[in-house]
Amino acid sequence: MRSHIIWLNLKKQMNRINILNTTIDNLTMQETLHAIEQSISKSEQIHHVVVNAGKIVSMQKDLQLRQSVNSSDLINADGQAVVWASKLLRKPLKERVSGIDLMIKLVELAFKEKYKIFFFGAKEEVVSQVVKKYTSQYSYDIIAGYRNGYFQKEEEQDIAREISDSGANILFVAISSPTKENFLFENKQLLQRVNFIMGVGGSFDVISGKAKRAPLWIQKSGLEWFYRLLQEPKRMWKRYLIGNTIFIILVVKEFFKNK
């Protein structure tokens, strides 16, 4: 039975908030890690997702994405703008939980506890470089398998079975939204043997060295999105400039509606 006992007990210790039709768990990084560790050790499953301003904007009209995100077991705010919005709307989140930082900590945990990870997504040369890096840094023993993120819709179930049969305890998925969330939601039953499932966005690009992460001071100032925009202006301008503007408008409207 998919009981999620650990997760239900954790919910009693914190508040789950909802802003702009989006559910978010009010957890710190350490509380998130604790929930995940407990779940894996008990052979239970947590389906994890992070939300940022852009994803919340998409969820206003994309009802399938909204369902996929809000039905997840653990939802963190990976975006300082979301934390600022929560405070303005008087539902303050404790802190931002960065997806890439959580991923890095979980790879360390896998090595320590002898868990296995399946890396799924990005281009072949990127995901293979991620596996190569972690094999060198830790051990090949943590690798359950890997696959690039390019596939046809009719291949999805076979991919899910491949991941399940690999013996992975942890699955990292580096596919763009909403394909990532919908894939995980639609194949949840096939992936039930995987204890922790997480979408990691563009983290593989950073880990592989294809993309550079913003300096720490930029991360803390909440301007990491601007750093990414400068790196890839043609690909990112619409997501950040238009998406962030819409997010601000939505937050302001919500603020005055509830005032």
C-alpha positions as CSV (number, residue, x, y, z in Angstrom):
1,M,0.0,0.0,0.0
2,R,1.3,3.5,-1.0
3,S,0.7,4.8,2.5
4,H,3.1,7.8,2.7
5,I,3.1,7.5,6.5
6,I,6.3,9.4,7.0
7,W,5.0,12.3,4.9
8,L,1.6,12.4,6.7
9,N,3.4,12.6,10.0
10,L,5.6,15.4,8.7
11,K,2.5,17.4,7.5
12,K,1.4,17.6,11.1
13,Q,4.5,19.6,12.0
14,M,4.2,22.3,9.3
15,N,1.8,24.3,7.2
16,R,1.0,23.6,3.5
17,I,0.1,26.9,1.9
18,N,-1.7,27.8,-1.4
19,I,-1.0,30.8,-3.5
20,L,-2.3,31.5,-7.0
21,N,-3.8,28.0,-7.3
22,T,-0.4,26.4,-6.3
23,T,0.2,24.2,-3.3
24,I,3.6,24.7,-1.6
25,D,5.0,22.9,1.5
26,N,6.5,25.3,4.0
27,L,9.7,23.4,4.7
28,T,13.4,24.3,5.0
29,M,16.1,22.5,3.1
30,Q,16.9,20.4,6.1
31,E,13.3,19.5,6.7
32,T,12.9,18.5,3.1
33,L,16.0,16.3,3.2
34,H,14.8,14.7,6.4
35,A,11.4,13.8,4.8
36,I,13.2,12.3,1.8
37,E,15.7,10.3,3.9
38,Q,12.9,8.8,6.0
39,S,10.9,7.9,2.9
40,I,13.7,6.1,1.2
41,S,14.8,4.3,4.4
42,K,11.2,3.0,4.9
43,S,10.9,2.0,1.2
44,E,8.1,4.4,0.7
45,Q,7.7,6.9,-2.2
46,I,7.7,10.7,-2.4
47,H,7.0,12.4,-5.7
48,H,8.7,15.8,-5.4
49,V,8.3,18.9,-7.5
50,V,9.6,22.5,-7.3
51,V,7.8,25.6,-8.4
52,N,9.0,29.0,-9.5
53,A,7.3,32.1,-10.9
54,G,7.2,30.8,-14.5
55,K,5.7,27.5,-13.5
56,I,3.0,29.2,-11.4
57,V,2.1,31.4,-14.3
58,S,1.8,28.4,-16.6
59,M,-0.4,26.6,-14.0
60,Q,-3.1,29.4,-14.2
61,K,-4.2,28.1,-17.6
62,D,-2.7,24.7,-18.0
63,L,-5.0,22.6,-15.8
64,Q,-3.2,19.4,-16.5
65,L,0.1,20.9,-15.2
66,R,-1.8,22.3,-12.2
67,Q,-3.1,18.8,-11.3
68,S,0.3,17.2,-11.9
69,V,2.0,19.7,-9.6
70,N,-0.6,19.9,-6.8
71,S,-1.0,16.1,-6.6
72,S,2.7,15.7,-5.8
73,D,3.7,14.6,-2.3
74,L,6.3,17.3,-1.7
75,I,6.3,20.7,-3.3
76,N,9.1,23.2,-2.7
77,A,9.5,26.8,-3.8
78,D,12.6,27.0,-6.0
79,G,12.5,30.6,-6.8
80,Q,13.1,33.6,-4.5
81,A,10.2,35.5,-6.2
82,V,7.8,32.8,-4.9
83,V,9.2,33.3,-1.3
84,W,8.8,37.1,-1.7
85,A,5.2,36.6,-3.0
86,S,4.3,34.4,-0.1
87,K,5.4,37.1,2.4
88,L,3.4,39.8,0.6
89,L,0.3,37.6,0.6
90,R,0.8,36.9,4.3
91,K,1.6,33.2,3.9
92,P,5.3,33.4,4.5
93,L,7.5,30.5,3.4
94,K,10.5,29.7,5.6
95,E,13.0,29.7,2.7
96,R,13.7,28.9,-0.9
97,V,14.7,25.3,-1.4
98,S,16.9,25.2,-4.6
99,G,16.3,22.2,-6.7
100,I,19.9,21.9,-7.8
101,D,21.2,22.2,-4.2
102,L,18.7,19.5,-3.1
103,M,19.9,17.3,-6.0
104,I,23.6,17.7,-5.0
105,K,22.8,16.8,-1.4
106,L,20.8,13.8,-2.5
107,V,23.7,12.5,-4.6
108,E,25.9,12.7,-1.5
109,L,23.2,10.9,0.5
110,A,23.1,8.1,-2.2
111,F,26.8,7.5,-1.9
112,K,26.7,7.5,1.9
113,E,23.7,5.2,2.2
114,K,24.5,3.0,-0.9
115,Y,21.3,4.2,-2.8
116,K,21.1,4.0,-6.6
117,I,20.1,6.9,-8.9
118,F,18.6,7.0,-12.4
119,F,19.4,10.1,-14.4
120,F,16.8,10.9,-17.1
121,G,16.8,13.9,-19.4
122,A,18.8,16.5,-21.3
123,K,20.9,15.7,-24.4
124,E,22.9,12.5,-24.5
125,E,26.2,14.2,-24.2
126,V,25.0,16.2,-21.2
127,V,23.4,13.3,-19.2
128,S,26.4,11.0,-19.9
129,Q,28.7,13.7,-18.6
130,V,26.7,14.0,-15.4
131,V,27.0,10.2,-14.9
132,K,30.8,10.4,-15.7
133,K,31.3,13.2,-13.2
134,Y,29.5,11.5,-10.4
135,T,31.1,8.2,-11.1
136,S,34.5,9.9,-10.8
137,Q,33.5,11.9,-7.7
138,Y,31.8,9.1,-5.9
139,S,31.4,5.6,-7.4
140,Y,29.7,3.9,-10.3
141,D,27.8,2.0,-7.6
142,I,25.4,4.9,-7.2
143,I,24.4,4.7,-10.9
144,A,21.2,2.7,-11.6
145,G,21.1,3.9,-15.2
146,Y,20.6,6.9,-17.4
147,R,18.8,8.0,-20.6
148,N,18.5,11.2,-22.6
149,G,15.3,13.2,-22.6
150,Y,14.3,12.9,-26.2
151,F,11.5,10.5,-26.9
152,Q,8.1,10.0,-28.5
153,K,4.9,10.0,-26.5
154,E,4.4,6.3,-27.3
155,E,7.8,5.4,-25.7
156,E,6.9,6.8,-22.3
157,Q,5.6,3.6,-20.6
158,D,8.6,1.6,-21.9
159,I,10.9,4.3,-20.4
160,A,9.1,4.2,-17.1
161,R,9.4,0.4,-17.0
162,E,13.1,0.7,-17.8
163,I,13.6,3.1,-14.9
164,S,11.6,0.9,-12.5
165,D,13.5,-2.3,-13.5
166,S,16.8,-0.5,-12.9
167,G,16.5,-0.8,-9.2
168,A,16.8,2.9,-8.7
169,N,15.9,4.4,-5.3
170,I,16.1,8.0,-6.7
171,L,15.1,9.3,-10.1
172,F,16.2,12.7,-11.3
173,V,14.3,14.0,-14.3
174,A,15.8,16.9,-16.4
175,I,13.0,17.6,-18.9
176,S,11.3,20.9,-19.5
177,S,7.8,21.7,-18.1
178,P,5.1,20.7,-18.5
179,T,6.3,17.4,-20.2
180,K,8.3,16.5,-17.1
181,E,5.4,16.9,-14.6
182,N,2.9,15.2,-16.9
183,F,5.2,12.3,-17.6
184,L,5.7,11.7,-13.9
185,F,2.0,12.1,-13.1
186,E,0.8,9.8,-15.9
187,N,3.4,7.1,-15.1
188,K,3.3,7.2,-11.3
189,Q,2.0,3.6,-11.0
190,L,4.8,2.2,-13.2
191,L,7.4,4.1,-11.2
192,Q,6.0,3.0,-7.8
193,R,9.2,1.0,-6.9
194,V,11.3,4.2,-7.1
195,N,11.4,5.8,-3.6
196,F,12.1,9.4,-4.6
197,I,11.2,11.1,-7.9
198,M,12.3,14.7,-8.6
199,G,12.3,17.0,-11.5
200,V,15.5,18.9,-11.7
201,G,15.0,21.4,-14.6
202,G,18.3,22.5,-16.1
203,S,20.5,21.1,-13.3
204,F,22.1,18.5,-15.6
205,D,23.4,21.4,-17.7
206,V,25.1,23.0,-14.7
207,I,26.5,19.7,-13.3
208,S,27.9,18.7,-16.6
209,G,29.6,22.1,-17.1
210,K,27.5,23.1,-20.1
211,A,26.0,26.0,-18.2
212,K,27.5,28.1,-15.4
213,R,25.6,28.7,-12.2
214,A,25.3,32.3,-10.9
215,P,27.7,33.3,-8.1
216,L,26.4,32.8,-4.6
217,W,25.7,36.5,-4.0
218,I,23.5,36.6,-7.1
219,Q,21.6,33.5,-5.9
220,K,21.0,35.1,-2.5
221,S,19.8,38.3,-4.0
222,G,17.1,36.5,-6.0
223,L,18.6,37.4,-9.4
224,E,19.7,34.0,-10.5
225,W,17.0,34.2,-13.3
226,F,18.7,37.3,-14.6
227,Y,22.1,35.6,-14.8
228,R,20.5,32.7,-16.8
229,L,18.9,35.3,-19.1
230,L,22.3,36.8,-19.8
231,Q,23.7,33.4,-20.6
232,E,20.9,32.4,-23.0
233,P,18.9,35.5,-24.0
234,K,17.3,34.0,-27.1
235,R,15.9,31.0,-25.2
236,M,15.1,32.6,-21.9
237,W,13.8,36.1,-22.6
238,K,10.2,35.1,-23.0
239,R,10.2,32.8,-20.0
240,Y,11.8,35.4,-17.7
241,L,10.8,38.9,-18.9
242,I,7.2,38.1,-19.9
243,G,6.7,35.3,-17.3
244,N,8.0,37.3,-14.4
245,T,6.0,40.3,-15.4
246,I,2.8,38.3,-15.5
247,F,3.7,36.7,-12.1
248,I,4.1,40.2,-10.5
249,I,0.7,41.2,-11.9
250,L,-1.0,38.1,-10.6
251,V,0.6,38.6,-7.1
252,V,-0.5,42.2,-6.9
253,K,-4.0,41.4,-8.0
254,E,-4.2,38.6,-5.3
255,F,-2.8,41.0,-2.7
256,F,-5.6,43.6,-3.3
257,K,-8.3,41.0,-3.7
258,N,-7.5,39.7,-0.2
259,K,-6.8,43.0,1.4
